[in-house]
Amino acid sequence: MAASAAKAAPKGETARATKTATPKPQRASKTAGRDKASAATSGGLSFSKEQELHAHREMLLIRRFEEKAGQLYGMGLIGGFCHLYIGQEAVVIGMQMAVEPGDQVITGYRDHGHMLACEMDPKGVMAELTGRRGGYSKGKGGSMHMFSVEKQFYGGHGIVGAQVSLGTGLAFANKYKKNGKVSLVYFGDGASNQGQVYESFNMAKLWKLPVVYVIENNKYGMGTSVERASSNTNLSQRGASFDIPGEQVDGMDVRAVKAAGDRAIAHARGGEGPYILEMVTYRYRGHSMSDPAKYRSKDEVQKMRETHDPIEQVRARLIKDGHASEDELKAVDKEVRDIVNAAAEFATNDAEPDPSELWTDILR
Amino acid sequence: MPIEVLMPALSPTMEAGKLAKWLKKEGDAVKSGDVIAEIETDKATMEVEAVDEGVLGKILIEDGSEDVKVNTPIALILADGEDESALEKGGAAPEKAEAQPAPKDETPAETEAKSDGKPASGPAKVESAAANPPAPEALPEPDVPEGTEMVMTTVRDALRDAMQEEMRRDDRVFLMGEEVAEYQGAYKVSQGLLDEFGKERVIDTPITEHGFAGVGVGAALAGLKPIVEFMTFNFAMQAIDQIINSAAKTLYMSGGQMGCSIVFRGANGAAARVAAQHSQDYAAWYSNVPGLTVIAPYTAADAKGLLKAAIRDENTVIFLENEILYGQQFPVPKLDDYVVPIGKAKIARPGKDVTIVAWSIGMTYALKAAEELAKDGIEAEVIDLRTIRPMDTDTIIESVKKTGRIVTVEEGWAQSGVGAEISARVTERAFDWLDAPVIRVSGKDVPMPYAANLEKLALPSVAEVVEAAKAVCYRD
């Protein structure tokens, strides 16, 4: 990770594409050869009204939260590294719609969205970003290091790829305890080249561990495109030499994510061992707040936002199908903004940790 | 002249073994390459091949003989033209022949498997200081009731007993590592555990330290209590990111919510004749890290009692064993539940003239040096540190206040070493009591050489400890 550069100046609200994008025709998932089930991805994707509304609201919460985090970072209230999840919301929300209570989640440092999706309190997350005592880690972890035993969220890890071995260990514990739970391990296209990922794949398959590896391919490992970093850019096939099935999924379509998640989780829970989902997604912001993202064109970003935005896709469907009116969606947006504003207010006003906290939590 | 077949050394640290079975009987013809016997070492069963041709004239060591010292003649081979009468006069100046060991299994045991896949052969002499059996009057822990039976136990068995007892006590405890299950442990520390606890709790891993350390940490975060065995800590350098960044720091980073109760254990430091990549002492490395507990026991009783404590501990414990100590015997109190407190040093030998602080195998040098010094009228107080982090500074300081002089002993390098840390603490807290500068006896500042003479020079010696102790006492 690059050294923290000077903080970016407060950004004005980026003009977001407000026109309702025409719903893109469903992008057929490229299915992994050996996985017959994934053929289902290409057709018959539909959410109930409740599912559409749920997905819309949850994704919107992440979007608004991250926008606010970016704003607070610009104001100097959040320090260090801050990696925003904007653009990738459909991945974690679709997957969380596929899990059962008690299934675990672990991810890397781009973790705010995962925590919100795990129903962690936005106040506690935002207060951790600002390094306050009410944060999930009492202000001692920061953006990249938050955990919740209650919500079965296992972090929040700052070392690229480390969560893959750790998440495999969570799955090991599930099998050991025979508790029927599945561990969801998120990592990026950058981490997918790390050595320990493959050591973990091997053990997961060897021991048939209940784990789903979710590769969030947002096309750039920091500033290096997948094409410049990976000899084989079809990351869904990274488990091929371990005989782990994998598929590529349109990670901008929450319905495709949920459908793939259902298949993968059923596979893992059924005792068949690990499964890999490559979520083809995109991040709109830089790698971290200090990344000017000069390695890609503004056009590329703008095009993704206008034509593939995960939230706009759902929004358009809700209107088109008559599931929600513009006013109703505005009300949802207001509700979400209120939550985020309350979180920001809490995180801004909460006290810093007591100095005595320096010396606590080193050993139990 | 009959040829003597000698008990071979089958591993770098083997001093003796069991002659399990003769595969040839007296009178059988043997030729070079024939397997003549099976020998059990503390790590594996190995086949011994004849090197010479002739007739197996006489078997000197029976089937099933235990504890046959390396280089003991085990049989006589009659060369062409010799008959049994030659056996009578055989003893005069027999031509010695080393039997060549061959690995019985495809998977060779122990550390060399990492480097060249071949077990060491030939007379791997163990360094003098380490080879000599310890003569410690290990003072029993204060909480051992008077009259408790003491059972002579090897460090290896003591470690196994500790794991066995704790696995019986707590279902969350499991053992994972390379060769810990079916092979019964690369150093046979886990012998018998697979049979008792099954493959769900005694787990052979692939040779992927980074990955399985991470898996262990993940399982610990999820509430299990893993014991992760590294065949040696040299290989844990591959895994050190997970040990430090994930295991040691998560409790703090989570604001106390999520801890990592795990033991990383295995052989640390120099074995014998395995050269630079397999001979490093990591005590100082791990002891640098807040969030880790670092233990390095010397005696079997401490190995058992401290490993039990480590397994029960709620934190990440680095448990540094020593290959050369594995086979050494010490009295262990026969108690149902012998647990030694973490973080407490032990005065292994009281004295008033100079303090010697050591731990793990360093204790062998320290205790012998104390004996030597006693002959010259210098009464050394030997402190067995046992836990490197948290360090029992109080015990050291109290001793220094009494003696006014201190020598530290470690096999690791001096720079930023544990001895350097002890020296700093003594300077900070007992400067006014010091009558001489602190002297560190340590491994030399070089990668470990292979050649026997150089290796001996690279390691600390009893003579160096004696010399250092005399120097701080201003005695010749």
Boltz contact constraints between the chains, C-beta under 6 A:
constraints:
  - contact:
      token1: [A, 137]
      token2: [B, 253]
      max_distance: 6.0
  - contact:
      token1: [A, 137]
      token2: [B, 254]
      max_distance: 6.0
  - contact:
      token1: [A, 137]
      token2: [B, 255]
      max_distance: 6.0
  - contact:
      token1: [A, 138]
      token2: [B, 255]
      max_distance: 6.0
  - contact:
      token1: [A, 140]
      token2: [B, 252]
      max_distance: 6.0
  - contact:
      token1: [A, 140]
      token2: [B, 255]
      max_distance: 6.0
  - contact:
      token1: [A, 141]
      token2: [B, 253]
      max_distance: 6.0
  - contact:
      token1: [A, 145]
      token2: [B, 253]
      max_distance: 6.0
  - contact:
      token1: [A, 147]
      token2: [B, 254]
      max_distance: 6.0
  - contact:
      token1: [A, 147]
      token2: [B, 257]
      max_distance: 6.0
  - contact:
      token1: [A, 147]
      token2: [B, 258]
      max_distance: 6.0
  - contact:
      token1: [A, 149]
      token2: [B, 257]
      max_distance: 6.0
  - contact:
      token1: [A, 149]
      token2: [B, 258]
      max_distance: 6.0
  - contact:
      token1: [A, 154]
      token2: [B, 221]
      max_distance: 6.0
  - contact:
      token1: [A, 159]
      token2: [B, 245]
      max_distance: 6.0
  - contact:
      token1: [A, 162]
      token2: [B, 246]
      max_distance: 6.0
  - contact:
      token1: [A, 165]
      token2: [B, 211]
      max_distance: 6.0
  - contact:
      token1: [A, 165]
      token2: [B, 214]
      max_distance: 6.0
  - contact:
      token1: [A, 165]
      token2: [B, 215]
      max_distance: 6.0
  - contact:
      token1: [A, 166]
      token2: [B, 214]
      max_distance: 6.0
  - contact:
      token1: [A, 166]
      token2: [B, 217]
      max_distance: 6.0
  - contact:
      token1: [A, 166]
      token2: [B, 218]
      max_distance: 6.0
  - contact:
      token1: [A, 168]
      token2: [B, 215]
      max_distance: 6.0
  - contact:
      token1: [A, 169]
      token2: [B, 215]
      max_distance: 6.0
  - contact:
      token1: [A, 169]
      token2: [B, 217]
      max_distance: 6.0
  - contact:
      token1: [A, 169]
      token2: [B, 218]
      max_distance: 6.0
  - contact:
      token1: [A, 169]
      token2: [B, 219]
      max_distance: 6.0
  - contact:
      token1: [A, 170]
      token2: [B, 218]
      max_distance: 6.0
  - contact:
      token1: [A, 170]
      token2: [B, 222]
      max_distance: 6.0
  - contact:
      token1: [A, 172]
      token2: [B, 215]
      max_distance: 6.0
  - contact:
      token1: [A, 172]
      token2: [B, 219]
      max_distance: 6.0
  - contact:
      token1: [A, 173]
      token2: [B, 219]
      max_distance: 6.0
  - contact:
      token1: [A, 173]
      token2: [B, 222]
      max_distance: 6.0
  - contact:
      token1: [A, 173]
      token2: [B, 224]
      max_distance: 6.0
  - contact:
      token1: [A, 196]
      token2: [B, 210]
      max_distance: 6.0
  - contact:
      token1: [A, 196]
      token2: [B, 211]
      max_distance: 6.0
  - contact:
      token1: [A, 196]
      token2: [B, 214]
      max_distance: 6.0
  - contact:
      token1: [A, 199]
      token2: [B, 208]
      max_distance: 6.0
  - contact:
      token1: [A, 199]
      token2: [B, 210]
      max_distance: 6.0
  - contact:
      token1: [A, 199]
      token2: [B, 211]
      max_distance: 6.0
  - contact:
      token1: [A, 200]
      token2: [B, 211]
      max_distance: 6.0
  - contact:
      token1: [A, 202]
      token2: [B, 206]
      max_distance: 6.0
  - contact:
      token1: [A, 203]
      token2: [B, 215]
      max_distance: 6.0
  - contact:
      token1: [A, 361]
      token2: [B, 251]
      max_distance: 6.0
  - contact:
      token1: [A, 361]
      token2: [B, 252]
      max_distance: 6.0
  - contact:
      token1: [A, 361]
      token2: [B, 256]
      max_distance: 6.0
  - contact:
      token1: [A, 362]
      token2: [B, 252]
      max_distance: 6.0
  - contact:
      token1: [A, 362]
      token2: [B, 290]
      max_distance: 6.0
  - contact:
      token1: [A, 362]
      token2: [B, 291]
      max_distance: 6.0
  - contact:
      token1: [A, 363]
      token2: [B, 315]
      max_distance: 6.0
  - contact:
      token1: [A, 364]
      token2: [B, 259]
      max_distance: 6.0
  - contact:
      token1: [A, 364]
      token2: [B, 314]
      max_distance: 6.0
  - contact:
      token1: [A, 364]
      token2: [B, 315]
      max_distance: 6.0
